[in-house]
Amino acid sequence: MRTMIPLRIFGILTNLVPDRDRRPLPQLSVILVQSVVLVLNSYRLHQMLQLVRDVKNRSTAICRWNG
């Protein structure tokens, strides 16, 4: 789980940087796919951050309850 968050951020950044080396004029299908993947990566990053926060909160609550 520690490596997933940086990978999601890298995926989002690569979707934002235009790919001008391959084609001088971007095609509509490429832009559409990149947009969909950008939304999915952003949503999955949000889910991962929520999961990390929830696990951290639960572990502190269990430690206080046991201690």
C-alpha positions as CSV (number, residue, x, y, z in Angstrom):
1,M,0.0,0.0,0.0
2,R,3.0,2.3,0.6
3,T,3.9,2.3,-3.1
4,M,0.4,2.7,-4.5
5,I,-0.1,6.3,-3.6
6,P,3.1,7.5,-5.4
7,L,2.2,5.4,-8.4
8,R,-1.3,7.0,-8.5
9,I,0.2,10.4,-8.3
10,F,2.7,9.5,-11.1
11,G,-0.2,8.2,-13.2
12,I,-2.1,11.4,-12.8
13,L,0.9,13.5,-13.7
14,T,1.6,11.5,-16.8
15,N,-2.0,12.0,-17.9
16,L,-1.7,15.7,-17.5
17,V,1.6,16.0,-19.5
18,P,0.7,16.1,-23.2
19,D,2.4,13.4,-25.3
20,R,3.8,15.6,-28.1
21,D,6.7,13.3,-29.0
22,R,4.5,10.7,-30.8
23,R,2.0,12.9,-32.6
24,P,2.2,16.6,-33.5
25,L,-1.6,16.8,-33.5
26,P,-3.5,15.0,-30.7
27,Q,-6.3,12.7,-31.8
28,L,-9.7,12.9,-30.2
29,S,-9.6,9.2,-29.1
30,V,-6.3,9.7,-27.3
31,I,-7.6,12.8,-25.5
32,L,-10.8,10.9,-24.5
33,V,-8.9,7.9,-23.1
34,Q,-6.4,10.1,-21.2
35,S,-9.4,12.0,-19.7
36,V,-11.1,8.8,-18.6
37,V,-7.9,7.4,-17.1
38,L,-7.2,10.7,-15.3
39,V,-10.6,10.6,-13.6
40,L,-10.1,6.9,-12.6
41,N,-6.6,7.6,-11.2
42,S,-7.9,10.6,-9.3
43,Y,-10.8,8.6,-7.8
44,R,-8.5,5.6,-6.9
45,L,-6.0,8.0,-5.2
46,H,-8.9,9.5,-3.2
47,Q,-9.9,6.0,-2.1
48,M,-6.4,5.0,-1.1
49,L,-5.9,8.1,1.0
50,Q,-9.2,7.5,2.7
51,L,-8.2,3.9,3.4
52,V,-4.9,4.9,4.9
53,R,-6.6,7.5,7.1
54,D,-9.3,5.0,8.2
55,V,-6.7,2.4,9.1
56,K,-4.7,4.9,11.0
57,N,-7.8,6.1,13.0
58,R,-8.9,2.5,13.7
59,S,-5.5,1.4,14.9
60,T,-5.2,4.4,17.3
61,A,-8.7,3.7,18.6
62,I,-7.9,0.0,19.2
63,C,-4.6,0.9,21.0
64,R,-6.5,3.3,23.3
65,W,-9.2,0.7,24.0
66,N,-6.7,-2.0,24.8
67,G,-4.3,0.2,26.8
